[in-house]
Amino acid sequence: MLNLIKVHLKDAMITKNKKRISSLRNILSKLKMEEIKKKDSLTEAESIKVIQSMSKQLKDSIKQFKDGGREDLASNETEELNILNEYLPE
């Protein structure tokens, strides 16, 4: 999972897609933090669990932004959520 995200990050850097670069770096940092906590590399299931947790947080943020009338911030979070969903199973 980590290697796949790194490849996608490299591709995003080549195409200069700033939102995607930011989102992928965020995902990588969360996964790396979990590896540091565990003191070992993450399994596929553990990686998916971390990404699911991030997804839940983003959904909560989107709801709060929409409730607060901040559609601009909600759309930013929605874009990041869409990128995150690429790494989750159907």
Phi and psi in radians as a Rosetta constraint file:
Dihedral C 1 N 2 CA 2 C 2 CIRCULARHARMONIC -1.059 0.35
Dihedral N 2 CA 2 C 2 N 3 CIRCULARHARMONIC -0.755 0.35
Dihedral C 2 N 3 CA 3 C 3 CIRCULARHARMONIC -1.147 0.35
Dihedral N 3 CA 3 C 3 N 4 CIRCULARHARMONIC -0.684 0.35
Dihedral C 3 N 4 CA 4 C 4 CIRCULARHARMONIC -1.081 0.35
Dihedral N 4 CA 4 C 4 N 5 CIRCULARHARMONIC -0.759 0.35
Dihedral C 4 N 5 CA 5 C 5 CIRCULARHARMONIC -1.148 0.35
Dihedral N 5 CA 5 C 5 N 6 CIRCULARHARMONIC -0.666 0.35
Dihedral C 5 N 6 CA 6 C 6 CIRCULARHARMONIC -1.107 0.35
Dihedral N 6 CA 6 C 6 N 7 CIRCULARHARMONIC -0.695 0.35
Dihedral C 6 N 7 CA 7 C 7 CIRCULARHARMONIC -1.127 0.35
Dihedral N 7 CA 7 C 7 N 8 CIRCULARHARMONIC -0.769 0.35
Dihedral C 7 N 8 CA 8 C 8 CIRCULARHARMONIC -1.137 0.35
Dihedral N 8 CA 8 C 8 N 9 CIRCULARHARMONIC -0.609 0.35
Dihedral C 8 N 9 CA 9 C 9 CIRCULARHARMONIC -1.122 0.35
Dihedral N 9 CA 9 C 9 N 10 CIRCULARHARMONIC -0.764 0.35
Dihedral C 9 N 10 CA 10 C 10 CIRCULARHARMONIC -1.065 0.35
Dihedral N 10 CA 10 C 10 N 11 CIRCULARHARMONIC -0.759 0.35
Dihedral C 10 N 11 CA 11 C 11 CIRCULARHARMONIC -1.083 0.35
Dihedral N 11 CA 11 C 11 N 12 CIRCULARHARMONIC -0.715 0.35
Dihedral C 11 N 12 CA 12 C 12 CIRCULARHARMONIC -1.143 0.35
Dihedral N 12 CA 12 C 12 N 13 CIRCULARHARMONIC -0.626 0.35
Dihedral C 12 N 13 CA 13 C 13 CIRCULARHARMONIC -1.163 0.35
Dihedral N 13 CA 13 C 13 N 14 CIRCULARHARMONIC -0.681 0.35
Dihedral C 13 N 14 CA 14 C 14 CIRCULARHARMONIC -1.118 0.35
Dihedral N 14 CA 14 C 14 N 15 CIRCULARHARMONIC -0.721 0.35
Dihedral C 14 N 15 CA 15 C 15 CIRCULARHARMONIC -1.490 0.35
Dihedral N 15 CA 15 C 15 N 16 CIRCULARHARMONIC -0.044 0.35
Dihedral C 15 N 16 CA 16 C 16 CIRCULARHARMONIC 1.012 0.35
Dihedral N 16 CA 16 C 16 N 17 CIRCULARHARMONIC 0.716 0.35
Dihedral C 16 N 17 CA 17 C 17 CIRCULARHARMONIC -1.560 0.35
Dihedral N 17 CA 17 C 17 N 18 CIRCULARHARMONIC 1.626 0.35
Dihedral C 17 N 18 CA 18 C 18 CIRCULARHARMONIC -1.089 0.35
Dihedral N 18 CA 18 C 18 N 19 CIRCULARHARMONIC -0.722 0.35
Dihedral C 18 N 19 CA 19 C 19 CIRCULARHARMONIC -1.112 0.35
Dihedral N 19 CA 19 C 19 N 20 CIRCULARHARMONIC -0.765 0.35
Dihedral C 19 N 20 CA 20 C 20 CIRCULARHARMONIC -1.160 0.35
Dihedral N 20 CA 20 C 20 N 21 CIRCULARHARMONIC -0.697 0.35
Dihedral C 20 N 21 CA 21 C 21 CIRCULARHARMONIC -1.043 0.35
Dihedral N 21 CA 21 C 21 N 22 CIRCULARHARMONIC -0.833 0.35
Dihedral C 21 N 22 CA 22 C 22 CIRCULARHARMONIC -1.059 0.35
Dihedral N 22 CA 22 C 22 N 23 CIRCULARHARMONIC -0.794 0.35
Dihedral C 22 N 23 CA 23 C 23 CIRCULARHARMONIC -1.133 0.35
Dihedral N 23 CA 23 C 23 N 24 CIRCULARHARMONIC -0.771 0.35
Dihedral C 23 N 24 CA 24 C 24 CIRCULARHARMONIC -1.173 0.35
Dihedral N 24 CA 24 C 24 N 25 CIRCULARHARMONIC -0.647 0.35
Dihedral C 24 N 25 CA 25 C 25 CIRCULARHARMONIC -1.129 0.35
Dihedral N 25 CA 25 C 25 N 26 CIRCULARHARMONIC -0.663 0.35
Dihedral C 25 N 26 CA 26 C 26 CIRCULARHARMONIC -1.096 0.35
Dihedral N 26 CA 26 C 26 N 27 CIRCULARHARMONIC -0.790 0.35
Dihedral C 26 N 27 CA 27 C 27 CIRCULARHARMONIC -1.060 0.35
Dihedral N 27 CA 27 C 27 N 28 CIRCULARHARMONIC -0.836 0.35
Dihedral C 27 N 28 CA 28 C 28 CIRCULARHARMONIC -1.043 0.35
Dihedral N 28 CA 28 C 28 N 29 CIRCULARHARMONIC -0.721 0.35
Dihedral C 28 N 29 CA 29 C 29 CIRCULARHARMONIC -1.139 0.35
Dihedral N 29 CA 29 C 29 N 30 CIRCULARHARMONIC -0.707 0.35
Dihedral C 29 N 30 CA 30 C 30 CIRCULARHARMONIC -1.122 0.35
Dihedral N 30 CA 30 C 30 N 31 CIRCULARHARMONIC -0.753 0.35
Dihedral C 30 N 31 CA 31 C 31 CIRCULARHARMONIC -1.123 0.35
Dihedral N 31 CA 31 C 31 N 32 CIRCULARHARMONIC -0.728 0.35
Dihedral C 31 N 32 CA 32 C 32 CIRCULARHARMONIC -1.115 0.35
Dihedral N 32 CA 32 C 32 N 33 CIRCULARHARMONIC -0.697 0.35
Dihedral C 32 N 33 CA 33 C 33 CIRCULARHARMONIC -1.067 0.35
Dihedral N 33 CA 33 C 33 N 34 CIRCULARHARMONIC -0.715 0.35
Dihedral C 33 N 34 CA 34 C 34 CIRCULARHARMONIC -1.143 0.35
Dihedral N 34 CA 34 C 34 N 35 CIRCULARHARMONIC -0.664 0.35
Dihedral C 34 N 35 CA 35 C 35 CIRCULARHARMONIC -1.095 0.35
Dihedral N 35 CA 35 C 35 N 36 CIRCULARHARMONIC -0.695 0.35
Dihedral C 35 N 36 CA 36 C 36 CIRCULARHARMONIC -1.144 0.35
Dihedral N 36 CA 36 C 36 N 37 CIRCULARHARMONIC -0.746 0.35
Dihedral C 36 N 37 CA 37 C 37 CIRCULARHARMONIC -1.062 0.35
Dihedral N 37 CA 37 C 37 N 38 CIRCULARHARMONIC -0.747 0.35
Dihedral C 37 N 38 CA 38 C 38 CIRCULARHARMONIC -1.346 0.35
Dihedral N 38 CA 38 C 38 N 39 CIRCULARHARMONIC -0.399 0.35
Dihedral C 38 N 39 CA 39 C 39 CIRCULARHARMONIC 1.081 0.35
Dihedral N 39 CA 39 C 39 N 40 CIRCULARHARMONIC 0.569 0.35
Dihedral C 39 N 40 CA 40 C 40 CIRCULARHARMONIC -2.863 0.35
Dihedral N 40 CA 40 C 40 N 41 CIRCULARHARMONIC 2.858 0.35
Dihedral C 40 N 41 CA 41 C 41 CIRCULARHARMONIC -1.263 0.35
Dihedral N 41 CA 41 C 41 N 42 CIRCULARHARMONIC 2.653 0.35
Dihedral C 41 N 42 CA 42 C 42 CIRCULARHARMONIC -1.442 0.35
Dihedral N 42 CA 42 C 42 N 43 CIRCULARHARMONIC 2.566 0.35
Dihedral C 42 N 43 CA 43 C 43 CIRCULARHARMONIC -1.385 0.35
Dihedral N 43 CA 43 C 43 N 44 CIRCULARHARMONIC 2.967 0.35
Dihedral C 43 N 44 CA 44 C 44 CIRCULARHARMONIC -1.024 0.35
Dihedral N 44 CA 44 C 44 N 45 CIRCULARHARMONIC -0.769 0.35
Dihedral C 44 N 45 CA 45 C 45 CIRCULARHARMONIC -1.113 0.35
Dihedral N 45 CA 45 C 45 N 46 CIRCULARHARMONIC -0.706 0.35
Dihedral C 45 N 46 CA 46 C 46 CIRCULARHARMONIC -1.163 0.35
Dihedral N 46 CA 46 C 46 N 47 CIRCULARHARMONIC -0.670 0.35
Dihedral C 46 N 47 CA 47 C 47 CIRCULARHARMONIC -1.107 0.35
Dihedral N 47 CA 47 C 47 N 48 CIRCULARHARMONIC -0.753 0.35
Dihedral C 47 N 48 CA 48 C 48 CIRCULARHARMONIC -1.107 0.35
Dihedral N 48 CA 48 C 48 N 49 CIRCULARHARMONIC -0.676 0.35
Dihedral C 48 N 49 CA 49 C 49 CIRCULARHARMONIC -1.083 0.35
Dihedral N 49 CA 49 C 49 N 50 CIRCULARHARMONIC -0.731 0.35
Dihedral C 49 N 50 CA 50 C 50 CIRCULARHARMONIC -1.102 0.35
Dihedral N 50 CA 50 C 50 N 51 CIRCULARHARMONIC -0.775 0.35
Dihedral C 50 N 51 CA 51 C 51 CIRCULARHARMONIC -1.173 0.35
Dihedral N 51 CA 51 C 51 N 52 CIRCULARHARMONIC -0.635 0.35
Dihedral C 51 N 52 CA 52 C 52 CIRCULARHARMONIC -1.111 0.35
Dihedral N 52 CA 52 C 52 N 53 CIRCULARHARMONIC -0.669 0.35
Dihedral C 52 N 53 CA 53 C 53 CIRCULARHARMONIC -1.110 0.35
Dihedral N 53 CA 53 C 53 N 54 CIRCULARHARMONIC -0.757 0.35
Dihedral C 53 N 54 CA 54 C 54 CIRCULARHARMONIC -1.084 0.35
Dihedral N 54 CA 54 C 54 N 55 CIRCULARHARMONIC -0.698 0.35
Dihedral C 54 N 55 CA 55 C 55 CIRCULARHARMONIC -1.082 0.35
Dihedral N 55 CA 55 C 55 N 56 CIRCULARHARMONIC -0.760 0.35
Dihedral C 55 N 56 CA 56 C 56 CIRCULARHARMONIC -1.084 0.35
Dihedral N 56 CA 56 C 56 N 57 CIRCULARHARMONIC -0.741 0.35
Dihedral C 56 N 57 CA 57 C 57 CIRCULARHARMONIC -1.086 0.35
Dihedral N 57 CA 57 C 57 N 58 CIRCULARHARMONIC -0.728 0.35
Dihedral C 57 N 58 CA 58 C 58 CIRCULARHARMONIC -1.142 0.35
Dihedral N 58 CA 58 C 58 N 59 CIRCULARHARMONIC -0.706 0.35
Dihedral C 58 N 59 CA 59 C 59 CIRCULARHARMONIC -1.086 0.35
Dihedral N 59 CA 59 C 59 N 60 CIRCULARHARMONIC -0.706 0.35
Dihedral C 59 N 60 CA 60 C 60 CIRCULARHARMONIC -1.098 0.35
Dihedral N 60 CA 60 C 60 N 61 CIRCULARHARMONIC -0.746 0.35
Dihedral C 60 N 61 CA 61 C 61 CIRCULARHARMONIC -1.096 0.35
Dihedral N 61 CA 61 C 61 N 62 CIRCULARHARMONIC -0.759 0.35
Dihedral C 61 N 62 CA 62 C 62 CIRCULARHARMONIC -1.045 0.35
Dihedral N 62 CA 62 C 62 N 63 CIRCULARHARMONIC -0.780 0.35
Dihedral C 62 N 63 CA 63 C 63 CIRCULARHARMONIC -1.077 0.35
Dihedral N 63 CA 63 C 63 N 64 CIRCULARHARMONIC -0.783 0.35
Dihedral C 63 N 64 CA 64 C 64 CIRCULARHARMONIC -1.130 0.35
Dihedral N 64 CA 64 C 64 N 65 CIRCULARHARMONIC -0.708 0.35
Dihedral C 64 N 65 CA 65 C 65 CIRCULARHARMONIC -1.140 0.35
Dihedral N 65 CA 65 C 65 N 66 CIRCULARHARMONIC -0.721 0.35
Dihedral C 65 N 66 CA 66 C 66 CIRCULARHARMONIC -1.155 0.35
Dihedral N 66 CA 66 C 66 N 67 CIRCULARHARMONIC -0.706 0.35
Dihedral C 66 N 67 CA 67 C 67 CIRCULARHARMONIC -1.101 0.35
Dihedral N 67 CA 67 C 67 N 68 CIRCULARHARMONIC -0.557 0.35
Dihedral C 67 N 68 CA 68 C 68 CIRCULARHARMONIC -1.538 0.35
Dihedral N 68 CA 68 C 68 N 69 CIRCULARHARMONIC 0.034 0.35
Dihedral C 68 N 69 CA 69 C 69 CIRCULARHARMONIC 1.335 0.35
Dihedral N 69 CA 69 C 69 N 70 CIRCULARHARMONIC 0.381 0.35
Dihedral C 69 N 70 CA 70 C 70 CIRCULARHARMONIC -1.843 0.35
Dihedral N 70 CA 70 C 70 N 71 CIRCULARHARMONIC 1.264 0.35
Dihedral C 70 N 71 CA 71 C 71 CIRCULARHARMONIC -1.088 0.35
Dihedral N 71 CA 71 C 71 N 72 CIRCULARHARMONIC -0.554 0.35
Dihedral C 71 N 72 CA 72 C 72 CIRCULARHARMONIC -1.083 0.35
Dihedral N 72 CA 72 C 72 N 73 CIRCULARHARMONIC -0.794 0.35
Dihedral C 72 N 73 CA 73 C 73 CIRCULARHARMONIC -1.226 0.35
Dihedral N 73 CA 73 C 73 N 74 CIRCULARHARMONIC -0.634 0.35
Dihedral C 73 N 74 CA 74 C 74 CIRCULARHARMONIC -1.108 0.35
Dihedral N 74 CA 74 C 74 N 75 CIRCULARHARMONIC -0.684 0.35
Dihedral C 74 N 75 CA 75 C 75 CIRCULARHARMONIC -1.197 0.35
Dihedral N 75 CA 75 C 75 N 76 CIRCULARHARMONIC -0.615 0.35
Dihedral C 75 N 76 CA 76 C 76 CIRCULARHARMONIC -1.094 0.35
Dihedral N 76 CA 76 C 76 N 77 CIRCULARHARMONIC -0.791 0.35
Dihedral C 76 N 77 CA 77 C 77 CIRCULARHARMONIC -1.150 0.35
Dihedral N 77 CA 77 C 77 N 78 CIRCULARHARMONIC -0.620 0.35
Dihedral C 77 N 78 CA 78 C 78 CIRCULARHARMONIC -1.134 0.35
Dihedral N 78 CA 78 C 78 N 79 CIRCULARHARMONIC -0.705 0.35
Dihedral C 78 N 79 CA 79 C 79 CIRCULARHARMONIC -1.055 0.35
Dihedral N 79 CA 79 C 79 N 80 CIRCULARHARMONIC -0.778 0.35
Dihedral C 79 N 80 CA 80 C 80 CIRCULARHARMONIC -1.141 0.35
Dihedral N 80 CA 80 C 80 N 81 CIRCULARHARMONIC -0.664 0.35
Dihedral C 80 N 81 CA 81 C 81 CIRCULARHARMONIC -1.108 0.35
Dihedral N 81 CA 81 C 81 N 82 CIRCULARHARMONIC -0.694 0.35
Dihedral C 81 N 82 CA 82 C 82 CIRCULARHARMONIC -1.095 0.35
Dihedral N 82 CA 82 C 82 N 83 CIRCULARHARMONIC -0.679 0.35
Dihedral C 82 N 83 CA 83 C 83 CIRCULARHARMONIC -1.168 0.35
Dihedral N 83 CA 83 C 83 N 84 CIRCULARHARMONIC -0.731 0.35
Dihedral C 83 N 84 CA 84 C 84 CIRCULARHARMONIC -1.059 0.35
Dihedral N 84 CA 84 C 84 N 85 CIRCULARHARMONIC -0.710 0.35
Dihedral C 84 N 85 CA 85 C 85 CIRCULARHARMONIC -1.110 0.35
Dihedral N 85 CA 85 C 85 N 86 CIRCULARHARMONIC -0.344 0.35
Dihedral C 85 N 86 CA 86 C 86 CIRCULARHARMONIC -1.116 0.35
Dihedral N 86 CA 86 C 86 N 87 CIRCULARHARMONIC -0.423 0.35
Dihedral C 86 N 87 CA 87 C 87 CIRCULARHARMONIC -1.784 0.35
Dihedral N 87 CA 87 C 87 N 88 CIRCULARHARMONIC 0.064 0.35
Dihedral C 87 N 88 CA 88 C 88 CIRCULARHARMONIC -1.761 0.35
Dihedral N 88 CA 88 C 88 N 89 CIRCULARHARMONIC 2.565 0.35
Dihedral C 88 N 89 CA 89 C 89 CIRCULARHARMONIC -1.191 0.35
Dihedral N 89 CA 89 C 89 N 90 CIRCULARHARMONIC 2.720 0.35
